[in-house]
Amino acid sequence: MPVTLESLPVELVTAVLEELDLASLIVVSYLSRRLHSIASDRSLNPWRAPILRNLHSGVYEDSLKHLSVRTTVPRQNWIEVVSMAQPRFLLFDATLPNMKEADWHECFRRRYLPGWQKWKRDSSWHETFKKLLFRVWHRSMITCTSDESWTKYVVLNKNGSANELEASSRIFNPLSIFNDMKMQSNLAHLETHIRLVVQLADVRILALGVLNNPRGAFTVNRNARAFLHPPDIEIAPDRASGGGTSGPVVDARSRSCYPYERLTHPRPALSHAAYPFYTPGGGDKRWLTSGNLEEEGKQWVGGLMLTAQITSSQTSMPWGDGPFLQDLDLVVGFGRSQYASFTWADLDCIAPWMKDLVTKRIDGPGLGI
């Protein structure tokens, strides 16, 4: 019996369609009734794979701009497009579909930090989403702070408490702020180390701290390591290959103590897709070593400053001679001077396990006595 298109299972046809680029898939979806039916099926959805390839590569096909006018493309794909695509593309190039208010709310939760819900006020989720998208694009292009006069950040203290502080957005410089913190803690002689915690669609969360070989445990900040390396998650040796790393494993005892699930709201970028677990590929540099000690046997001492940096196309370009995506490369150079507020709500979202580890939350400076 000859093999025809009609005799092939829909799953196989869908797998073939997923390998096409968007322009070819548009043409193929109109070649026959069966192909049109498969392309339009929400459960099969052959459009998702090529759309994600576009979004992850950062280079968009021209066909993506007006894909929303195609009736064969299921609407569910646009939640991912709106949640992940570059702000400039969504604002000035793409034709966006009409979506329900619940869909815009889902897009908001997938793209933005929860602390940004303060901008909603009496507006709809649709309006709020687009306003924030324009603000992100605007602030990534120029040094304008008229929409947010004060930038909040969180400091994890060595005694287990944490402070939510703020500084003027016009002169906000996390490196300068942290240098003042080091001076107050008698750590000014030590080098500042900066870690990229997680990359999101429009911002990346940075942690500024100090690594040292302390003589005692008094200056060690255990919450700093717990924030960067969730308790009981370590990089496991690759037993199959006899070396290297295969990603982190979770101690079975920790599953009932810590809510370790992949972060989905907001959705991390591809470089941190498995967050809070380790994501292979070189972008996730929280696990520079394994075991109880940090690199070269050093530990985090003093306070750990957490802030949200607004990203642009220039942010991902290496700067200077230092290690890429590490230390000064994260805060010095083009596209690294704009920051957004990082609040308690954002900390709980990014690191929910810290709820049980932070002993006291203090709004503003001081010890909270």
N, C-alpha and C positions, 0 to 999 in steps of 0.2 A: 504494500500500500504506500503510495507516494506521500511524502511529508509536505504538508501545505501550512500556510500561516494559520488557517482555521483550526488545524489539528494540534497545533502547539499549545501547551498549557499557558495560561495567562501569566503565571509567575515567571516562566522562562522569557516570554515576550517582554515583560516588565524589566527583567534584568538586562536585556539587550538595550532597551530604550534608555535605561539609566546611564549607559555608557556614552550616549550622544551628548553633544553640546546643545545649548538651548536653541540656537538657530535651526539645527537639524531636527531637533525634537518637535519644534513647532511645525515644520513641514511634514514630518512623518505622521504627526497626530491627525492630519487631514487627508491621508492617503486612502483610508478605508474606514468603513463603519466600525470594524473591530478595533482597529488602532485608535480611533477616536474614542471608543468606549473605554478602552484600557487607560488611555491618557487622562480621561476625565474621572476615573474611579478614585474616590478619596482614600480607599483602603490600599490600593496598589500604588498610587501616587509616584509615577516614574520621574516627576519633576524635581523631587526633593534632592536627589543625589547631584544633578548638575547645578542646582541652585546653591547647595552647600559648597560645592567646589569653587564657585564664583566667590562666595562670601569669605571662604577661608583663604583664598589666594590674594584677595584684595584688588584684583584686576577684573573688572566686570565686563561681560559681553554686552554689546549694544542691545541685544534682545532682552536683557533683564530690565532695561529702563521702562518699557511699556508692556511688560509681561502681564500686568494686571488686567489688561483689556481682553485677554484671551479667555474665552469661556471654558476651555479645556483644562485650565490650571486651577486645581482646588484652592479655595481661599485659605486653607490652613497653612499653606506655604508662606503666606505673607506675614504671618506672625513671626516667623523666623527671619524673614528679610528685614522687617522693620526693627526687630530686636538686635540684629547683628550688623547691618550694613553701615557704611561710613556716613556720617552726618551730611556731608556735602552732597553725596549721591541722593539721599532721601529728600533733601531740601530743594535741590535745584535740577536734578536729572530725572528722577523716577516719577512715574505716574502711579500714585498710591490708590489702592482700591477703597471702596466704601466698606468699612468694617464696623461690627457692633461695638458698643461701649465696653462690653466685657472683654472683647479682643484687645482693645486699646489699653485696658487695665492690665491685661496679661503682658502686653508688650512693654508697658512701663515697668512692671515687676522684673521682667527678664533683662532689661537694659540698664536701669538706674539703681543706685543705692537706695535703700528704704528711707534713709534720712531726707531724701529729696522730695518726699511726699508733702513736705511743708509748702511747696510751691503750688499745690493743687487749689487750696482754698475753695472757692465756689465754682471753679471751672470744671468742665468735663475732663475725663481722662484723655480724650482725643486732643483737646486744646492744650492741656497740660503737657502731654507728651511732645507736641510740636514746639511749644514754647521752650521747653528744656532743651530740645534738640538744637534749636537755633542758638540758645545761650551757650551750649557746649561748643558748637562750631565757632561762634563769635569769640569766645574766650580763648579758644585754641589758636586763633589767628592773631589777635592783638591783646595787649595788656590792659583790658578793660575790666573793672571790678564794680561797676555801678549797680549790678544786680545782687551782689553779695558783699557788703562792706566788711564783714568779719568772717574769718575762716576758722572753723573749729578743728581741733585735733585732739587725740587721746594719748595720754602717757601712762604706761604700765610701770608702776613703781616697784622697787625691790622688796618692799615690805608687804606686798600683796595687794595693795590698794591701787586705784587708778583715778586719774583726773581727766575731766573733759575741759580743755582750755580753748581760748580763742585769741587771735591776733588780727591786726588790721590787714585786710586783703591787699591793700595797695602796696604794702612793704613785706608781705608774707614771704619768708625765706626759711624753710625748715632747717637748713644747715646752720644758719645764724642762730635760730631759736635753740637748736640742740647744743650748739657751742656754749650758749649761756647756761643751759642745763648742766653741761659738763663742768663749767666753772663753779657752779654752786655745789656740785657733788665732789669737788676736788679731783676731777678726772680730765682736766683740760690737757694734760700731758699725753693722753692716750688718743689713738687714731679713731675717727668715726667710721663705723661700718654701716653700710646701707644695703638692705635686702628688698628685693621685689617679692611681695607676698603673693599677689594674684593680679592678673591683668583682666580687666573687664572691657566692655565695648568702648567706653569713652574715658575711663579713668583707670589708673593702676594704684594699688595700695602699697605704700612704701613703709618700711620700718627702719628707723635710725637708732643705732645703739653702739655700745662699746664692748669689744672683746678683750679679755685680759686673762692673765694667770694669777688669780687672787690667792693671797696667803691663807685666807679663811673663807668661810661660807657667808660671812656677814654682808659682803657687798654683792653676792651673786643674786641675779634676778631670775628666779625660777620661772616666773610667769612669762618672761621674754622668750625662753626656749619653748615653753608650752604653747605660746602663740604661733611661733614659727614652725615648730615640730609638734603636732598634736600628740598627746601622751599615748604611748604604746603603738605608735605608727612609726615604723622604721623601714629603710630600704633593705629588702631581703636579697641575699645572694642568689644568682641564677643557677639553680642546681642542675638544670639541663645542660647548660654550656660549661659549667664548672668555673664560672667567673663572671665579672660584670655585675649588672644590677637588672632585676626584672620588675622593679617597682616596689612600693611599700606594702607591707602586710600589717594587719591589725591583730594585736593580741586578743585571743578569744575572751579573756577576762574583761577587756575594756568595752566590749560591745554593749554591755548592760549599763555602763557608767557614762559613756560619752556618745552623743548623737552623731556618729560619723556617717554622713551621707554626702554624695556628690552635690556640690553647690549648683543650683539651677536658677535661683532667683536672688540676685542677678546672675546671669549666665556668664561664666568665664570665657575668655578667648581660647582659641585652639591650643595655645602654648601652656595653658593651665586647665585644660578640659577636665582633668580628673580631680581637681582641687576639692577638698583638702588633702587628698591623696597625692602622691608624687606623679607628675606627668612627664614621661620621657620626651626627649627631643632637644633638650638644652635650654629651654626657656625657664623652667622651674629650677631655681638655684637655691631653694631653701635648704635642701639636703646636700651641703657641701661635704659633710662627713656623716658617719653613722656612729652609733653608740651614745654614751651619756655626755661626752664632751664635744665641743665644737672644733673647728679646724685648728690643727696643731695643738690640740689639748686645751684650747682657750674656752672660757665661758663668758656669757653675757653678764655684765656688771652695770650697776646704776640703772637709770630709767631707760625705757624703750619708747620712742616717739612714733606714733602711727598717723599717717596723713594720706590724703587722696590727691594724686597728681592728674590733671587733665592732659590727655594724650592727643597727639596729632600725627601726621605723616612723618614729621621730623623726629619725633620722640624715639622711634625705633632705630634711628641711625646711630652707629657707634660714635663716641666722642672721646678724644684723648687717647692716651696710650695704656690706660688701665684696663682691667677686665671688663668685658661687655656685660651689660645688665647686672652690674655689681658696683657697689660703692659710689664713687663720684660720677661714674657714667650715667647714673640714674637721675642726678640732680643738676649737673653742669652741662651746658650746651644748648643748642637750639631746641625749642619745643619742650622745655623742661622747667618753665618759670611760672606756669599757671596751676593753681591748686583749688580744690573744692573742699567743702566741709566734710569731716569724718566724725560721726557722732556715736553715741551709745548704741543707737539702733543699728548702725552700720557694723559696729564691733560684734553685736549679737548675731548679725546675719553672716558675717565673714567667718567668725570664730565662735560658734555657739557653745563650744566646750569651755570657753572662758567664763561663762556665767557662774560656774561652780568654783572657779579658781580665784577670781577677783574678790577679795574680802570686803572691800568698801568702794563705792563709787562716789566721787566727789565732783560736784559741779563748780568749776573755777579752781583757783590755786588754793593751796593749804593742805592740811592734814585731815580736814573734815571732823575736827574735834568739837 
